[in-house]
Amino acid sequence: GKAAHLSPNPILIAGALQFTHWNAHHLKSCREEPMRGVALLAGAGTAWRQGVRFGLHCGFSCANLTVVLLFAGIMDLRAMAVVIVAITAERLAHTGKHVARATGFVFVGAGLILIARAAGLR
């Protein structure tokens, strides 16, 4: 029946990624000052490399939540608000890792609800 045609739910997968070491590593690297405590040479090349490194960590740490936004509808204001709050809270909260896990629970739950609805369960 319907359940046989269900594909993996991107919201469920994005929520599950919130619990991984990969996400925690990138979130930690995004929250820290690049090369804290290390004197950097004052040069454009060094600044560029550090900026790219920092940007990649930040981009990777929120990539799964960006996928949620794409799946839910990139122009959906409610989806935008949820994803913006989740990403901002992960970055600004003193306990970013705990916020990421809480966000993971929310998105895993939402993904399971969507799968249940697709399967005809209420």
C-alpha positions as a Markdown table, in Angstrom:
| # | Residue | x | y | z |
|---|---|---|---|---|
| 1 | Gly | 0.0 | 0.0 | 0.0 |
| 2 | Lys | 1.0 | 3.6 | 0.7 |
| 3 | Ala | 3.7 | 2.7 | 3.2 |
| 4 | Ala | 5.7 | 0.8 | 0.5 |
| 5 | His | 6.0 | 4.0 | -1.5 |
| 6 | Leu | 7.4 | 6.2 | 1.3 |
| 7 | Ser | 10.8 | 7.6 | 0.7 |
| 8 | Pro | 13.1 | 8.6 | 3.5 |
| 9 | Asn | 11.8 | 11.8 | 5.0 |
| 10 | Pro | 14.3 | 14.7 | 4.8 |
| 11 | Ile | 13.0 | 16.3 | 8.0 |
| 12 | Leu | 13.5 | 13.0 | 9.9 |
| 13 | Ile | 17.0 | 12.6 | 8.5 |
| 14 | Ala | 17.8 | 16.3 | 9.3 |
| 15 | Gly | 16.6 | 15.8 | 12.8 |
| 16 | Ala | 18.7 | 12.7 | 13.3 |
| 17 | Leu | 21.8 | 14.5 | 12.1 |
| 18 | Gln | 21.4 | 16.9 | 15.0 |
| 19 | Phe | 22.6 | 14.0 | 17.3 |
| 20 | Thr | 25.7 | 13.1 | 15.4 |
| 21 | His | 29.4 | 13.8 | 16.3 |
| 22 | Trp | 29.8 | 15.3 | 12.9 |
| 23 | Asn | 27.2 | 18.0 | 13.6 |
| 24 | Ala | 28.6 | 18.6 | 17.1 |
| 25 | His | 32.1 | 19.0 | 15.7 |
| 26 | His | 31.1 | 21.6 | 13.1 |
| 27 | Leu | 28.8 | 23.4 | 15.6 |
| 28 | Lys | 31.7 | 23.6 | 18.1 |
| 29 | Ser | 34.1 | 24.8 | 15.5 |
| 30 | Cys | 31.5 | 27.4 | 14.3 |
| 31 | Arg | 31.0 | 28.7 | 17.8 |
| 32 | Glu | 34.7 | 29.1 | 18.6 |
| 33 | Glu | 36.9 | 31.9 | 17.6 |
| 34 | Pro | 39.2 | 30.7 | 14.8 |
| 35 | Met | 42.6 | 29.8 | 16.1 |
| 36 | Arg | 41.8 | 31.3 | 19.6 |
| 37 | Gly | 45.0 | 32.0 | 21.5 |
| 38 | Val | 47.2 | 31.6 | 18.4 |
| 39 | Ala | 48.8 | 34.7 | 16.9 |
| 40 | Leu | 48.1 | 34.8 | 13.2 |
| 41 | Leu | 50.3 | 36.4 | 10.7 |
| 42 | Ala | 48.7 | 39.6 | 9.4 |
| 43 | Gly | 48.2 | 38.6 | 5.8 |
| 44 | Ala | 45.3 | 38.4 | 3.4 |
| 45 | Gly | 46.0 | 34.8 | 2.6 |
| 46 | Thr | 45.9 | 33.7 | 6.2 |
| 47 | Ala | 42.7 | 35.8 | 6.8 |
| 48 | Trp | 41.1 | 34.2 | 3.7 |
| 49 | Arg | 42.0 | 30.6 | 4.7 |
| 50 | Gln | 40.7 | 31.1 | 8.3 |
| 51 | Gly | 37.5 | 32.7 | 7.0 |
| 52 | Val | 36.9 | 29.9 | 4.6 |
| 53 | Arg | 37.5 | 27.3 | 7.3 |
| 54 | Phe | 35.2 | 29.1 | 9.8 |
| 55 | Gly | 32.5 | 29.5 | 7.1 |
| 56 | Leu | 32.6 | 25.9 | 6.1 |
| 57 | His | 32.2 | 24.7 | 9.7 |
| 58 | Cys | 29.2 | 27.0 | 10.1 |
| 59 | Gly | 27.7 | 26.0 | 6.8 |
| 60 | Phe | 28.1 | 22.3 | 7.5 |
| 61 | Ser | 26.6 | 22.7 | 11.0 |
| 62 | Cys | 23.4 | 24.1 | 9.7 |
| 63 | Ala | 23.2 | 22.3 | 6.3 |
| 64 | Asn | 20.7 | 19.7 | 7.6 |
| 65 | Leu | 18.4 | 22.5 | 8.9 |
| 66 | Thr | 18.6 | 24.2 | 5.6 |
| 67 | Val | 17.4 | 21.0 | 3.9 |
| 68 | Val | 14.4 | 21.2 | 6.2 |
| 69 | Leu | 13.7 | 24.6 | 4.9 |
| 70 | Leu | 14.0 | 23.4 | 1.3 |
| 71 | Phe | 11.7 | 20.5 | 2.0 |
| 72 | Ala | 9.1 | 22.5 | 3.9 |
| 73 | Gly | 9.0 | 25.3 | 1.4 |
| 74 | Ile | 11.7 | 27.9 | 1.1 |
| 75 | Met | 9.1 | 30.7 | 0.9 |
| 76 | Asp | 7.0 | 29.4 | 3.8 |
| 77 | Leu | 7.4 | 32.1 | 6.5 |
| 78 | Arg | 6.6 | 29.6 | 9.3 |
| 79 | Ala | 9.3 | 27.2 | 8.1 |
| 80 | Met | 11.8 | 30.1 | 7.8 |
| 81 | Ala | 11.0 | 31.3 | 11.3 |
| 82 | Val | 11.5 | 27.8 | 12.8 |
| 83 | Val | 14.8 | 27.2 | 11.0 |
| 84 | Ile | 16.1 | 30.7 | 11.7 |
| 85 | Val | 15.3 | 30.3 | 15.4 |
| 86 | Ala | 16.8 | 26.8 | 15.6 |
| 87 | Ile | 20.1 | 27.9 | 13.8 |
| 88 | Thr | 20.4 | 31.1 | 15.9 |
| 89 | Ala | 19.7 | 29.3 | 19.1 |
| 90 | Glu | 22.4 | 26.7 | 18.3 |
| 91 | Arg | 24.9 | 29.5 | 17.7 |
| 92 | Leu | 24.1 | 31.9 | 20.5 |
| 93 | Ala | 23.0 | 29.7 | 23.4 |
| 94 | His | 25.7 | 28.9 | 25.9 |
| 95 | Thr | 24.7 | 25.2 | 25.6 |
| 96 | Gly | 24.6 | 25.0 | 21.8 |
| 97 | Lys | 25.0 | 21.2 | 21.8 |
| 98 | His | 21.9 | 20.9 | 24.0 |
| 99 | Val | 19.9 | 23.2 | 21.8 |
| 100 | Ala | 21.0 | 21.1 | 18.8 |
| 101 | Arg | 19.7 | 17.9 | 20.5 |
| 102 | Ala | 16.4 | 19.6 | 21.4 |
| 103 | Thr | 16.0 | 20.7 | 17.8 |
| 104 | Gly | 16.8 | 17.2 | 16.7 |
| 105 | Phe | 14.0 | 15.8 | 18.8 |
| 106 | Val | 11.6 | 18.4 | 17.4 |
| 107 | Phe | 12.5 | 17.6 | 13.8 |
| 108 | Val | 12.6 | 13.8 | 14.3 |
| 109 | Gly | 9.1 | 14.1 | 15.8 |
| 110 | Ala | 7.9 | 16.2 | 12.9 |
| 111 | Gly | 9.4 | 13.7 | 10.4 |
| 112 | Leu | 7.6 | 10.8 | 12.1 |
| 113 | Ile | 4.3 | 12.7 | 12.1 |
| 114 | Leu | 4.7 | 13.4 | 8.3 |
| 115 | Ile | 5.5 | 9.7 | 7.7 |
| 116 | Ala | 2.5 | 8.6 | 9.7 |
| 117 | Arg | 0.2 | 11.0 | 7.8 |
| 118 | Ala | 1.6 | 9.8 | 4.4 |
| 119 | Ala | 0.9 | 6.2 | 5.5 |
| 120 | Gly | -2.7 | 7.2 | 6.3 |
| 121 | Leu | -2.3 | 7.0 | 10.0 |
| 122 | Arg | -3.8 | 9.8 | 12.1 |
